[in-house]
Amino acid sequence: DVDQMRRLEDAVGKAEKKGARETLVLTDSAAFVVSVKNKTVVTAMDRETMKDNVFTNIDSTVLLKG
């Protein structure tokens, strides 16, 4: 979805401005671990899949609402 990609790009931009290298982006329906330097999604999972998961190798989190 184009809107979700735009929001993900905006979130990664915010993380990059704070000096993040690997960020966890949480939306209402999904979670993405993103390499900020490479602008690449490393891991993506929906809300159901992310239950009881532990996210490692991240140095920041961006929460997206709506």
PDBQT receptor file of N, H, CA, C and O in Angstrom, charges set to zero:
ATOM      1  N   ASP A   1       0.853  -1.176   0.000  1.00  0.00    +0.000 N 
ATOM      2  CA  ASP A   1       0.000   0.000   0.000  1.00  0.00    +0.000 C 
ATOM      3  C   ASP A   1       0.903   1.246   0.000  1.00  0.00    +0.000 C 
ATOM      4  O   ASP A   1       1.838   1.345   0.795  1.00  0.00    +0.000 OA
ATOM      5  N   VAL A   2       0.615   2.171  -0.883  1.00  0.00    +0.000 N 
ATOM      6  H   VAL A   2      -0.144   2.091  -1.529  1.00  0.00    +0.000 HD
ATOM      7  CA  VAL A   2       1.445   3.358  -1.076  1.00  0.00    +0.000 C 
ATOM      8  C   VAL A   2       1.494   4.228   0.175  1.00  0.00    +0.000 C 
ATOM      9  O   VAL A   2       2.552   4.749   0.529  1.00  0.00    +0.000 OA
ATOM     10  N   ASP A   3       0.358   4.389   0.844  1.00  0.00    +0.000 N 
ATOM     11  H   ASP A   3      -0.502   3.966   0.556  1.00  0.00    +0.000 HD
ATOM     12  CA  ASP A   3       0.313   5.209   2.057  1.00  0.00    +0.000 C 
ATOM     13  C   ASP A   3       1.202   4.620   3.148  1.00  0.00    +0.000 C 
ATOM     14  O   ASP A   3       1.922   5.349   3.828  1.00  0.00    +0.000 OA
ATOM     15  N   GLN A   4       1.149   3.302   3.313  1.00  0.00    +0.000 N 
ATOM     16  H   GLN A   4       0.564   2.709   2.760  1.00  0.00    +0.000 HD
ATOM     17  CA  GLN A   4       1.973   2.661   4.342  1.00  0.00    +0.000 C 
ATOM     18  C   GLN A   4       3.459   2.822   4.014  1.00  0.00    +0.000 C 
ATOM     19  O   GLN A   4       4.265   3.038   4.919  1.00  0.00    +0.000 OA
ATOM     20  N   MET A   5       3.831   2.720   2.743  1.00  0.00    +0.000 N 
ATOM     21  H   MET A   5       3.176   2.545   2.008  1.00  0.00    +0.000 HD
ATOM     22  CA  MET A   5       5.232   2.901   2.355  1.00  0.00    +0.000 C 
ATOM     23  C   MET A   5       5.688   4.328   2.650  1.00  0.00    +0.000 C 
ATOM     24  O   MET A   5       6.801   4.530   3.135  1.00  0.00    +0.000 OA
ATOM     25  N   ARG A   6       4.849   5.314   2.366  1.00  0.00    +0.000 N 
ATOM     26  H   ARG A   6       3.944   5.150   1.972  1.00  0.00    +0.000 HD
ATOM     27  CA  ARG A   6       5.194   6.709   2.635  1.00  0.00    +0.000 C 
ATOM     28  C   ARG A   6       5.394   6.928   4.133  1.00  0.00    +0.000 C 
ATOM     29  O   ARG A   6       6.335   7.600   4.554  1.00  0.00    +0.000 OA
ATOM     30  N   ARG A   7       4.494   6.349   4.931  1.00  0.00    +0.000 N 
ATOM     31  H   ARG A   7       3.729   5.803   4.589  1.00  0.00    +0.000 HD
ATOM     32  CA  ARG A   7       4.598   6.495   6.382  1.00  0.00    +0.000 C 
ATOM     33  C   ARG A   7       5.852   5.805   6.903  1.00  0.00    +0.000 C 
ATOM     34  O   ARG A   7       6.510   6.315   7.811  1.00  0.00    +0.000 OA
ATOM     35  N   LEU A   8       6.185   4.660   6.340  1.00  0.00    +0.000 N 
ATOM     36  H   LEU A   8       5.650   4.246   5.603  1.00  0.00    +0.000 HD
ATOM     37  CA  LEU A   8       7.386   3.931   6.744  1.00  0.00    +0.000 C 
ATOM     38  C   LEU A   8       8.634   4.742   6.386  1.00  0.00    +0.000 C 
ATOM     39  O   LEU A   8       9.569   4.829   7.183  1.00  0.00    +0.000 OA
ATOM     40  N   GLU A   9       8.649   5.326   5.203  1.00  0.00    +0.000 N 
ATOM     41  H   GLU A   9       7.890   5.256   4.556  1.00  0.00    +0.000 HD
ATOM     42  CA  GLU A   9       9.778   6.176   4.798  1.00  0.00    +0.000 C 
ATOM     43  C   GLU A   9       9.918   7.380   5.728  1.00  0.00    +0.000 C 
ATOM     44  O   GLU A   9      11.031   7.746   6.108  1.00  0.00    +0.000 OA
ATOM     45  N   ASP A  10       8.793   7.998   6.095  1.00  0.00    +0.000 N 
ATOM     46  H   ASP A  10       7.890   7.701   5.786  1.00  0.00    +0.000 HD
ATOM     47  CA  ASP A  10       8.828   9.134   7.025  1.00  0.00    +0.000 C 
ATOM     48  C   ASP A  10       9.389   8.711   8.384  1.00  0.00    +0.000 C 
ATOM     49  O   ASP A  10      10.194   9.427   8.980  1.00  0.00    +0.000 OA
ATOM     50  N   ALA A  11       8.960   7.544   8.867  1.00  0.00    +0.000 N 
ATOM     51  H   ALA A  11       8.306   6.962   8.382  1.00  0.00    +0.000 HD
ATOM     52  CA  ALA A  11       9.432   7.047  10.163  1.00  0.00    +0.000 C 
ATOM     53  C   ALA A  11      10.934   6.791  10.133  1.00  0.00    +0.000 C 
ATOM     54  O   ALA A  11      11.644   7.122  11.083  1.00  0.00    +0.000 OA
ATOM     55  N   VAL A  12      11.415   6.206   9.048  1.00  0.00    +0.000 N 
ATOM     56  H   VAL A  12      10.838   5.938   8.276  1.00  0.00    +0.000 HD
ATOM     57  CA  VAL A  12      12.853   5.937   8.923  1.00  0.00    +0.000 C 
ATOM     58  C   VAL A  12      13.624   7.248   8.850  1.00  0.00    +0.000 C 
ATOM     59  O   VAL A  12      14.720   7.350   9.400  1.00  0.00    +0.000 OA
ATOM     60  N   GLY A  13      13.070   8.246   8.181  1.00  0.00    +0.000 N 
ATOM     61  H   GLY A  13      12.180   8.163   7.734  1.00  0.00    +0.000 HD
ATOM     62  CA  GLY A  13      13.706   9.559   8.133  1.00  0.00    +0.000 C 
ATOM     63  C   GLY A  13      13.836  10.177   9.513  1.00  0.00    +0.000 C 
ATOM     64  O   GLY A  13      14.866  10.769   9.835  1.00  0.00    +0.000 OA
ATOM     65  N   LYS A  14      12.797  10.042  10.331  1.00  0.00    +0.000 N 
ATOM     66  H   LYS A  14      11.961   9.561  10.070  1.00  0.00    +0.000 HD
ATOM     67  CA  LYS A  14      12.845  10.559  11.708  1.00  0.00    +0.000 C 
ATOM     68  C   LYS A  14      13.920   9.832  12.515  1.00  0.00    +0.000 C 
ATOM     69  O   LYS A  14      14.684  10.455  13.252  1.00  0.00    +0.000 OA
ATOM     70  N   ALA A  15      13.969   8.514  12.366  1.00  0.00    +0.000 N 
ATOM     71  H   ALA A  15      13.349   8.008  11.767  1.00  0.00    +0.000 HD
ATOM     72  CA  ALA A  15      14.972   7.732  13.091  1.00  0.00    +0.000 C 
ATOM     73  C   ALA A  15      16.380   8.119  12.646  1.00  0.00    +0.000 C 
ATOM     74  O   ALA A  15      17.292   8.214  13.469  1.00  0.00    +0.000 OA
ATOM     75  N   GLU A  16      16.554   8.340  11.354  1.00  0.00    +0.000 N 
ATOM     76  H   GLU A  16      15.814   8.264  10.686  1.00  0.00    +0.000 HD
ATOM     77  CA  GLU A  16      17.864   8.715  10.822  1.00  0.00    +0.000 C 
ATOM     78  C   GLU A  16      18.322  10.055  11.400  1.00  0.00    +0.000 C 
ATOM     79  O   GLU A  16      19.497  10.217  11.728  1.00  0.00    +0.000 OA
ATOM     80  N   LYS A  17      17.412  11.009  11.527  1.00  0.00    +0.000 N 
ATOM     81  H   LYS A  17      16.457  10.878  11.261  1.00  0.00    +0.000 HD
ATOM     82  CA  LYS A  17      17.757  12.316  12.091  1.00  0.00    +0.000 C 
ATOM     83  C   LYS A  17      18.222  12.201  13.538  1.00  0.00    +0.000 C 
ATOM     84  O   LYS A  17      18.981  13.044  14.016  1.00  0.00    +0.000 OA
ATOM     85  N   LYS A  18      17.770  11.158  14.238  1.00  0.00    +0.000 N 
ATOM     86  H   LYS A  18      17.153  10.473  13.849  1.00  0.00    +0.000 HD
ATOM     87  CA  LYS A  18      18.180  10.937  15.631  1.00  0.00    +0.000 C 
ATOM     88  C   LYS A  18      19.437  10.075  15.733  1.00  0.00    +0.000 C 
ATOM     89  O   LYS A  18      19.906   9.790  16.835  1.00  0.00    +0.000 OA
ATOM     90  N   GLY A  19      19.988   9.655  14.579  1.00  0.00    +0.000 N 
ATOM     91  H   GLY A  19      19.607   9.887  13.684  1.00  0.00    +0.000 HD
ATOM     92  CA  GLY A  19      21.217   8.869  14.582  1.00  0.00    +0.000 C 
ATOM     93  C   GLY A  19      21.012   7.370  14.689  1.00  0.00    +0.000 C 
ATOM     94  O   GLY A  19      21.961   6.641  14.977  1.00  0.00    +0.000 OA
ATOM     95  N   ALA A  20      19.803   6.897  14.466  1.00  0.00    +0.000 N 
ATOM     96  H   ALA A  20      19.032   7.490  14.232  1.00  0.00    +0.000 HD
ATOM     97  CA  ALA A  20      19.511   5.457  14.567  1.00  0.00    +0.000 C 
ATOM     98  C   ALA A  20      20.178   4.688  13.427  1.00  0.00    +0.000 C 
ATOM     99  O   ALA A  20      20.400   5.217  12.338  1.00  0.00    +0.000 OA
ATOM    100  N   ARG A  21      20.485   3.438  13.710  1.00  0.00    +0.000 N 
ATOM    101  H   ARG A  21      20.304   3.008  14.595  1.00  0.00    +0.000 HD
ATOM    102  CA  ARG A  21      21.050   2.542  12.696  1.00  0.00    +0.000 C 
ATOM    103  C   ARG A  21      20.066   1.445  12.325  1.00  0.00    +0.000 C 
ATOM    104  O   ARG A  21      19.894   1.138  11.146  1.00  0.00    +0.000 OA
ATOM    105  N   GLU A  22      19.420   0.854  13.321  1.00  0.00    +0.000 N 
ATOM    106  H   GLU A  22      19.560   1.104  14.279  1.00  0.00    +0.000 HD
ATOM    107  CA  GLU A  22      18.414  -0.192  13.111  1.00  0.00    +0.000 C 
ATOM    108  C   GLU A  22      17.198   0.207  13.939  1.00  0.00    +0.000 C 
ATOM    109  O   GLU A  22      17.298   0.331  15.160  1.00  0.00    +0.000 OA
ATOM    110  N   THR A  23      16.068   0.406  13.303  1.00  0.00    +0.000 N 
ATOM    111  H   THR A  23      15.987   0.305  12.311  1.00  0.00    +0.000 HD
ATOM    112  CA  THR A  23      14.903   0.884  14.034  1.00  0.00    +0.000 C 
ATOM    113  C   THR A  23      13.723  -0.066  13.899  1.00  0.00    +0.000 C 
ATOM    114  O   THR A  23      13.550  -0.730  12.877  1.00  0.00    +0.000 OA
ATOM    115  N   LEU A  24      12.929  -0.116  14.937  1.00  0.00    +0.000 N 
ATOM    116  H   LEU A  24      13.070   0.424  15.767  1.00  0.00    +0.000 HD
ATOM    117  CA  LEU A  24      11.675  -0.868  14.938  1.00  0.00    +0.000 C 
ATOM    118  C   LEU A  24      10.567   0.139  14.692  1.00  0.00    +0.000 C 
ATOM    119  O   LEU A  24      10.391   1.077  15.470  1.00  0.00    +0.000 OA
ATOM    120  N   VAL A  25       9.819  -0.051  13.613  1.00  0.00    +0.000 N 
ATOM    121  H   VAL A  25       9.962  -0.813  12.982  1.00  0.00    +0.000 HD
ATOM    122  CA  VAL A  25       8.687   0.822  13.301  1.00  0.00    +0.000 C 
ATOM    123  C   VAL A  25       7.418   0.030  13.595  1.00  0.00    +0.000 C 
ATOM    124  O   VAL A  25       7.171  -1.015  12.994  1.00  0.00    +0.000 OA
ATOM    125  N   LEU A  26       6.615   0.544  14.531  1.00  0.00    +0.000 N 
ATOM    126  H   LEU A  26       6.816   1.393  15.020  1.00  0.00    +0.000 HD
ATOM    127  CA  LEU A  26       5.362  -0.112  14.914  1.00  0.00    +0.000 C 
ATOM    128  C   LEU A  26       4.181   0.683  14.384  1.00  0.00    +0.000 C 
ATOM    129  O   LEU A  26       4.059   1.879  14.649  1.00  0.00    +0.000 OA
ATOM    130  N   THR A  27       3.311   0.012  13.633  1.00  0.00    +0.000 N 
ATOM    131  H   THR A  27       3.411  -0.960  13.418  1.00  0.00    +0.000 HD
ATOM    132  CA  THR A  27       2.075   0.615  13.160  1.00  0.00    +0.000 C 
ATOM    133  C   THR A  27       0.924  -0.061  13.891  1.00  0.00    +0.000 C 
ATOM    134  O   THR A  27       1.141  -0.951  14.712  1.00  0.00    +0.000 OA
ATOM    135  N   ASP A  28      -0.290   0.360  13.593  1.00  0.00    +0.000 N 
ATOM    136  H   ASP A  28      -0.466   1.084  12.926  1.00  0.00    +0.000 HD
ATOM    137  CA  ASP A  28      -1.448  -0.271  14.217  1.00  0.00    +0.000 C 
ATOM    138  C   ASP A  28      -1.580  -1.747  13.848  1.00  0.00    +0.000 C 
ATOM    139  O   ASP A  28      -2.136  -2.534  14.614  1.00  0.00    +0.000 OA
ATOM    140  N   SER A  29      -1.072  -2.116  12.686  1.00  0.00    +0.000 N 
ATOM    141  H   SER A  29      -0.620  -1.476  12.065  1.00  0.00    +0.000 HD
ATOM    142  CA  SER A  29      -1.282  -3.482  12.210  1.00  0.00    +0.000 C 
ATOM    143  C   SER A  29      -0.015  -4.293  11.953  1.00  0.00    +0.000 C 
ATOM    144  O   SER A  29      -0.102  -5.487  11.665  1.00  0.00    +0.000 OA
ATOM    145  N   ALA A  30       1.164  -3.667  12.052  1.00  0.00    +0.000 N 
ATOM    146  H   ALA A  30       1.234  -2.698  12.286  1.00  0.00    +0.000 HD
ATOM    147  CA  ALA A  30       2.384  -4.393  11.694  1.00  0.00    +0.000 C 
ATOM    148  C   ALA A  30       3.604  -3.836  12.418  1.00  0.00    +0.000 C 
ATOM    149  O   ALA A  30       3.571  -2.758  13.012  1.00  0.00    +0.000 OA
ATOM    150  N   ALA A  31       4.677  -4.612  12.344  1.00  0.00    +0.000 N 
ATOM    151  H   ALA A  31       4.704  -5.487  11.861  1.00  0.00    +0.000 HD
ATOM    152  CA  ALA A  31       5.976  -4.193  12.885  1.00  0.00    +0.000 C 
ATOM    153  C   ALA A  31       7.026  -4.417  11.803  1.00  0.00    +0.000 C 
ATOM    154  O   ALA A  31       7.002  -5.422  11.093  1.00  0.00    +0.000 OA
ATOM    155  N   PHE A  32       7.951  -3.459  11.691  1.00  0.00    +0.000 N 
ATOM    156  H   PHE A  32       7.970  -2.642  12.268  1.00  0.00    +0.000 HD
ATOM    157  CA  PHE A  32       9.022  -3.543  10.700  1.00  0.00    +0.000 C 
ATOM    158  C   PHE A  32      10.347  -3.231  11.383  1.00  0.00    +0.000 C 
ATOM    159  O   PHE A  32      10.466  -2.220  12.074  1.00  0.00    +0.000 OA
ATOM    160  N   VAL A  33      11.340  -4.089  11.195  1.00  0.00    +0.000 N 
ATOM    161  H   VAL A  33      11.244  -4.910  10.633  1.00  0.00    +0.000 HD
ATOM    162  CA  VAL A  33      12.698  -3.765  11.606  1.00  0.00    +0.000 C 
ATOM    163  C   VAL A  33      13.385  -3.281  10.334  1.00  0.00    +0.000 C 
ATOM    164  O   VAL A  33      13.417  -3.983   9.324  1.00  0.00    +0.000 OA
ATOM    165  N   VAL A  34      13.939  -2.060  10.400  1.00  0.00    +0.000 N 
ATOM    166  H   VAL A  34      13.914  -1.489  11.221  1.00  0.00    +0.000 HD
ATOM    167  CA  VAL A  34      14.480  -1.421   9.202  1.00  0.00    +0.000 C 
ATOM    168  C   VAL A  34      15.937  -1.030   9.420  1.00  0.00    +0.000 C 
ATOM    169  O   VAL A  34      16.291  -0.457  10.450  1.00  0.00    +0.000 OA
ATOM    170  N   SER A  35      16.770  -1.346   8.440  1.00  0.00    +0.000 N 
ATOM    171  H   SER A  35      16.482  -1.811   7.604  1.00  0.00    +0.000 HD
ATOM    172  CA  SER A  35      18.138  -0.833   8.412  1.00  0.00    +0.000 C 
ATOM    173  C   SER A  35      18.046   0.600   7.918  1.00  0.00    +0.000 C 
ATOM    174  O   SER A  35      17.730   0.844   6.753  1.00  0.00    +0.000 OA
ATOM    175  N   VAL A  36      18.321   1.546   8.803  1.00  0.00    +0.000 N 
ATOM    176  H   VAL A  36      18.577   1.349   9.749  1.00  0.00    +0.000 HD
ATOM    177  CA  VAL A  36      18.200   2.958   8.454  1.00  0.00    +0.000 C 
ATOM    178  C   VAL A  36      19.239   3.327   7.393  1.00  0.00    +0.000 C 
ATOM    179  O   VAL A  36      18.927   4.035   6.436  1.00  0.00    +0.000 OA
ATOM    180  N   LYS A  37      20.448   2.858   7.561  1.00  0.00    +0.000 N 
ATOM    181  H   LYS A  37      20.702   2.284   8.339  1.00  0.00    +0.000 HD
ATOM    182  CA  LYS A  37      21.530   3.174   6.625  1.00  0.00    +0.000 C 
ATOM    183  C   LYS A  37      21.190   2.707   5.214  1.00  0.00    +0.000 C 
ATOM    184  O   LYS A  37      21.381   3.446   4.248  1.00  0.00    +0.000 OA
ATOM    185  N   ASN A  38      20.689   1.487   5.096  1.00  0.00    +0.000 N 
ATOM    186  H   ASN A  38      20.534   0.887   5.881  1.00  0.00    +0.000 HD
ATOM    187  CA  ASN A  38      20.387   0.903   3.784  1.00  0.00    +0.000 C 
ATOM    188  C   ASN A  38      18.969   1.190   3.305  1.00  0.00    +0.000 C 
ATOM    189  O   ASN A  38      18.621   0.889   2.163  1.00  0.00    +0.000 OA
ATOM    190  N   LYS A  39      18.146   1.778   4.190  1.00  0.00    +0.000 N 
ATOM    191  H   LYS A  39      18.429   2.023   5.117  1.00  0.00    +0.000 HD
ATOM    192  CA  LYS A  39      16.732   2.032   3.866  1.00  0.00    +0.000 C 
ATOM    193  C   LYS A  39      16.053   0.737   3.389  1.00  0.00    +0.000 C 
ATOM    194  O   LYS A  39      15.339   0.716   2.387  1.00  0.00    +0.000 OA
ATOM    195  N   THR A  40      16.306  -0.343   4.151  1.00  0.00    +0.000 N 
ATOM    196  H   THR A  40      16.886  -0.326   4.965  1.00  0.00    +0.000 HD
ATOM    197  CA  THR A  40      15.814  -1.665   3.789  1.00  0.00    +0.000 C 
ATOM    198  C   THR A  40      15.060  -2.284   4.949  1.00  0.00    +0.000 C 
ATOM    199  O   THR A  40      15.527  -2.249   6.088  1.00  0.00    +0.000 OA
ATOM    200  N   VAL A  41      13.886  -2.854   4.664  1.00  0.00    +0.000 N 
ATOM    201  H   VAL A  41      13.507  -2.881   3.739  1.00  0.00    +0.000 HD
ATOM    202  CA  VAL A  41      13.138  -3.584   5.680  1.00  0.00    +0.000 C 
ATOM    203  C   VAL A  41      13.819  -4.934   5.875  1.00  0.00    +0.000 C 
ATOM    204  O   VAL A  41      13.947  -5.717   4.934  1.00  0.00    +0.000 OA
ATOM    205  N   VAL A  42      14.254  -5.195   7.103  1.00  0.00    +0.000 N 
ATOM    206  H   VAL A  42      14.151  -4.558   7.867  1.00  0.00    +0.000 HD
ATOM    207  CA  VAL A  42      14.937  -6.439   7.434  1.00  0.00    +0.000 C 
ATOM    208  C   VAL A  42      13.922  -7.506   7.839  1.00  0.00    +0.000 C 
ATOM    209  O   VAL A  42      14.043  -8.671   7.461  1.00  0.00    +0.000 OA
ATOM    210  N   THR A  43      12.920  -7.086   8.614  1.00  0.00    +0.000 N 
ATOM    211  H   THR A  43      12.822  -6.140   8.921  1.00  0.00    +0.000 HD
ATOM    212  CA  THR A  43      11.875  -8.001   9.099  1.00  0.00    +0.000 C 
ATOM    213  C   THR A  43      10.542  -7.272   9.058  1.00  0.00    +0.000 C 
ATOM    214  O   THR A  43      10.454  -6.095   9.407  1.00  0.00    +0.000 OA
ATOM    215  N   ALA A  44       9.507  -7.981   8.628  1.00  0.00    +0.000 N 
ATOM    216  H   ALA A  44       9.579  -8.937   8.345  1.00  0.00    +0.000 HD
ATOM    217  CA  ALA A  44       8.148  -7.437   8.648  1.00  0.00    +0.000 C 
ATOM    218  C   ALA A  44       7.218  -8.514   9.185  1.00  0.00    +0.000 C 
ATOM    219  O   ALA A  44       7.322  -9.684   8.817  1.00  0.00    +0.000 OA
ATOM    220  N   MET A  45       6.301  -8.098  10.069  1.00  0.00    +0.000 N 
ATOM    221  H   MET A  45       6.217  -7.148  10.368  1.00  0.00    +0.000 HD
ATOM    222  CA  MET A  45       5.324  -9.068  10.581  1.00  0.00    +0.000 C 
ATOM    223  C   MET A  45       4.030  -8.354  10.945  1.00  0.00    +0.000 C 
ATOM    224  O   MET A  45       4.028  -7.184  11.328  1.00  0.00    +0.000 OA
ATOM    225  N   ASP A  46       2.929  -9.091  10.814  1.00  0.00    +0.000 N 
ATOM    226  H   ASP A  46       2.931 -10.041  10.503  1.00  0.00    +0.000 HD
ATOM    227  CA  ASP A  46       1.639  -8.506  11.163  1.00  0.00    +0.000 C 
ATOM    228  C   ASP A  46       1.419  -8.590  12.664  1.00  0.00    +0.000 C 
ATOM    229  O   ASP A  46       2.191  -9.224  13.384  1.00  0.00    +0.000 OA
ATOM    230  N   ARG A  47       0.358  -7.945  13.126  1.00  0.00    +0.000 N 
ATOM    231  H   ARG A  47      -0.269  -7.430  12.542  1.00  0.00    +0.000 HD
ATOM    232  CA  ARG A  47       0.055  -7.847  14.561  1.00  0.00    +0.000 C 
ATOM    233  C   ARG A  47      -0.025  -9.233  15.203  1.00  0.00    +0.000 C 
ATOM    234  O   ARG A  47       0.512  -9.427  16.293  1.00  0.00    +0.000 OA
ATOM    235  N   GLU A  48      -0.669 -10.181  14.568  1.00  0.00    +0.000 N 
ATOM    236  H   GLU A  48      -1.105 -10.023  13.682  1.00  0.00    +0.000 HD
ATOM    237  CA  GLU A  48      -0.835 -11.527  15.135  1.00  0.00    +0.000 C 
ATOM    238  C   GLU A  48       0.511 -12.241  15.263  1.00  0.00    +0.000 C 
ATOM    239  O   GLU A  48       0.763 -12.917  16.260  1.00  0.00    +0.000 OA
ATOM    240  N   THR A  49       1.356 -12.096  14.278  1.00  0.00    +0.000 N 
ATOM    241  H   THR A  49       1.151 -11.547  13.467  1.00  0.00    +0.000 HD
ATOM    242  CA  THR A  49       2.661 -12.767  14.275  1.00  0.00    +0.000 C 
ATOM    243  C   THR A  49       3.603 -12.186  15.319  1.00  0.00    +0.000 C 
ATOM    244  O   THR A  49       4.441 -12.906  15.861  1.00  0.00    +0.000 OA
ATOM    245  N   MET A  50       3.477 -10.885  15.612  1.00  0.00    +0.000 N 
ATOM    246  H   MET A  50       2.796 -10.300  15.172  1.00  0.00    +0.000 HD
ATOM    247  CA  MET A  50       4.442 -10.258  16.522  1.00  0.00    +0.000 C 
ATOM    248  C   MET A  50       4.177 -10.536  17.993  1.00  0.00    +0.000 C 
ATOM    249  O   MET A  50       4.993 -10.158  18.834  1.00  0.00    +0.000 OA
ATOM    250  N   LYS A  51       3.075 -11.179  18.335  1.00  0.00    +0.000 N 
ATOM    251  H   LYS A  51       2.412 -11.486  17.652  1.00  0.00    +0.000 HD
ATOM    252  CA  LYS A  51       2.810 -11.503  19.741  1.00  0.00    +0.000 C 
ATOM    253  C   LYS A  51       3.912 -12.392  20.287  1.00  0.00    +0.000 C 
ATOM    254  O   LYS A  51       4.338 -13.342  19.631  1.00  0.00    +0.000 OA
ATOM    255  N   ASP A  52       4.367 -12.083  21.479  1.00  0.00    +0.000 N 
ATOM    256  H   ASP A  52       4.021 -11.311  22.013  1.00  0.00    +0.000 HD
ATOM    257  CA  ASP A  52       5.388 -12.858  22.182  1.00  0.00    +0.000 C 
ATOM    258  C   ASP A  52       6.748 -12.869  21.487  1.00  0.00    +0.000 C 
ATOM    259  O   ASP A  52       7.593 -13.700  21.817  1.00  0.00    +0.000 OA
ATOM    260  N   ASN A  53       6.976 -11.973  20.539  1.00  0.00    +0.000 N 
ATOM    261  H   ASN A  53       6.289 -11.297  20.271  1.00  0.00    +0.000 HD
ATOM    262  CA  ASN A  53       8.280 -11.901  19.888  1.00  0.00    +0.000 C 
ATOM    263  C   ASN A  53       9.184 -10.932  20.633  1.00  0.00    +0.000 C 
ATOM    264  O   ASN A  53       8.720  -9.982  21.262  1.00  0.00    +0.000 OA
ATOM    265  N   VAL A  54      10.466 -11.188  20.551  1.00  0.00    +0.000 N 
ATOM    266  H   VAL A  54      10.843 -11.961  20.039  1.00  0.00    +0.000 HD
ATOM    267  CA  VAL A  54      11.485 -10.313  21.115  1.00  0.00    +0.000 C 
ATOM    268  C   VAL A  54      12.240  -9.710  19.937  1.00  0.00    +0.000 C 
ATOM    269  O   VAL A  54      12.725 -10.433  19.067  1.00  0.00    +0.000 OA
ATOM    270  N   PHE A  55      12.339  -8.387  19.913  1.00  0.00    +0.000 N 
ATOM    271  H   PHE A  55      11.946  -7.799  20.620  1.00  0.00    +0.000 HD
ATOM    272  CA  PHE A  55      13.063  -7.705  18.848  1.00  0.00    +0.000 C 
ATOM    273  C   PHE A  55      14.462  -7.390  19.344  1.00  0.00    +0.000 C 
ATOM    274  O   PHE A  55      14.626  -6.744  20.379  1.00  0.00    +0.000 OA
ATOM    275  N   THR A  56      15.472  -7.842  18.613  1.00  0.00    +0.000 N 
ATOM    276  H   THR A  56      15.340  -8.366  17.772  1.00  0.00    +0.000 HD
ATOM    277  CA  THR A  56      16.858  -7.614  19.005  1.00  0.00    +0.000 C 
ATOM    278  C   THR A  56      17.569  -6.812  17.917  1.00  0.00    +0.000 C 
ATOM    279  O   THR A  56      17.046  -6.621  16.818  1.00  0.00    +0.000 OA
ATOM    280  N   ASN A  57      18.757  -6.353  18.246  1.00  0.00    +0.000 N 
ATOM    281  H   ASN A  57      19.181  -6.508  19.139  1.00  0.00    +0.000 HD
ATOM    282  CA  ASN A  57      19.608  -5.612  17.312  1.00  0.00    +0.000 C 
ATOM    283  C   ASN A  57      18.943  -4.348  16.781  1.00  0.00    +0.000 C 
ATOM    284  O   ASN A  57      19.117  -3.991  15.616  1.00  0.00    +0.000 OA
ATOM    285  N   ILE A  58      18.181  -3.670  17.638  1.00  0.00    +0.000 N 
ATOM    286  H   ILE A  58      18.040  -3.960  18.585  1.00  0.00    +0.000 HD
ATOM    287  CA  ILE A  58      17.611  -2.380  17.269  1.00  0.00    +0.000 C 
ATOM    288  C   ILE A  58      18.138  -1.330  18.239  1.00  0.00    +0.000 C 
ATOM    289  O   ILE A  58      18.501  -1.647  19.372  1.00  0.00    +0.000 OA
ATOM    290  N   ASP A  59      18.179  -0.089  17.794  1.00  0.00    +0.000 N 
ATOM    291  H   ASP A  59      17.884   0.169  16.874  1.00  0.00    +0.000 HD
ATOM    292  CA  ASP A  59      18.615   0.977  18.700  1.00  0.00    +0.000 C 
ATOM    293  C   ASP A  59      17.589   2.084  18.812  1.00  0.00    +0.000 C 
ATOM    294  O   ASP A  59      17.844   3.109  19.445  1.00  0.00    +0.000 OA
ATOM    295  N   SER A  60      16.418   1.883  18.197  1.00  0.00    +0.000 N 
ATOM    296  H   SER A  60      16.212   1.051  17.683  1.00  0.00    +0.000 HD
ATOM    297  CA  SER A  60      15.370   2.888  18.287  1.00  0.00    +0.000 C 
ATOM    298  C   SER A  60      14.029   2.272  17.899  1.00  0.00    +0.000 C 
ATOM    299  O   SER A  60      13.963   1.198  17.300  1.00  0.00    +0.000 OA
ATOM    300  N   THR A  61      12.969   2.983  18.257  1.00  0.00    +0.000 N 
ATOM    301  H   THR A  61      13.022   3.855  18.744  1.00  0.00    +0.000 HD
ATOM    302  CA  THR A  61      11.608   2.571  17.904  1.00  0.00    +0.000 C 
ATOM    303  C   THR A  61      10.824   3.805  17.496  1.00  0.00    +0.000 C 
ATOM    304  O   THR A  61      10.917   4.851  18.139  1.00  0.00    +0.000 OA
ATOM    305  N   VAL A  62      10.050   3.681  16.422  1.00  0.00    +0.000 N 
ATOM    306  H   VAL A  62       9.974   2.832  15.899  1.00  0.00    +0.000 HD
ATOM    307  CA  VAL A  62       9.158   4.744  15.980  1.00  0.00    +0.000 C 
ATOM    308  C   VAL A  62       7.746   4.176  16.019  1.00  0.00    +0.000 C 
ATOM    309  O   VAL A  62       7.472   3.140  15.413  1.00  0.00    +0.000 OA
ATOM    310  N   LEU A  63       6.842   4.861  16.739  1.00  0.00    +0.000 N 
ATOM    311  H   LEU A  63       7.065   5.702  17.232  1.00  0.00    +0.000 HD
ATOM    312  CA  LEU A  63       5.445   4.441  16.809  1.00  0.00    +0.000 C 
ATOM    313  C   LEU A  63       4.614   5.287  15.859  1.00  0.00    +0.000 C 
ATOM    314  O   LEU A  63       4.643   6.516  15.921  1.00  0.00    +0.000 OA
ATOM    315  N   LEU A  64       3.872   4.622  14.976  1.00  0.00    +0.000 N 
ATOM    316  H   LEU A  64       3.848   3.623  14.925  1.00  0.00    +0.000 HD
ATOM    317  CA  LEU A  64       2.997   5.308  14.037  1.00  0.00    +0.000 C 
ATOM    318  C   LEU A  64       1.550   5.034  14.414  1.00  0.00    +0.000 C 
ATOM    319  O   LEU A  64       1.166   3.882  14.612  1.00  0.00    +0.000 OA
ATOM    320  N   LYS A  65       0.764   6.060  14.511  1.00  0.00    +0.000 N 
ATOM    321  H   LYS A  65       1.076   6.997  14.350  1.00  0.00    +0.000 HD
ATOM    322  CA  LYS A  65      -0.659   5.928  14.841  1.00  0.00    +0.000 C 
ATOM    323  C   LYS A  65      -1.494   6.187  13.603  1.00  0.00    +0.000 C 
ATOM    324  O   LYS A  65      -1.135   6.983  12.735  1.00  0.00    +0.000 OA
ATOM    325  N   GLY A  66      -2.618   5.492  13.548  1.00  0.00    +0.000 N 
ATOM    326  H   GLY A  66      -2.910   4.845  14.253  1.00  0.00    +0.000 HD
ATOM    327  CA  GLY A  66      -3.601   5.761  12.506  1.00  0.00    +0.000 C 
ATOM    328  C   GLY A  66      -3.338   5.226  11.183  1.00  0.00    +0.000 C 
ATOM    329  O   GLY A  66      -4.136   5.424  10.266  1.00  0.00    +0.000 OA
TER     330      GLY A  66
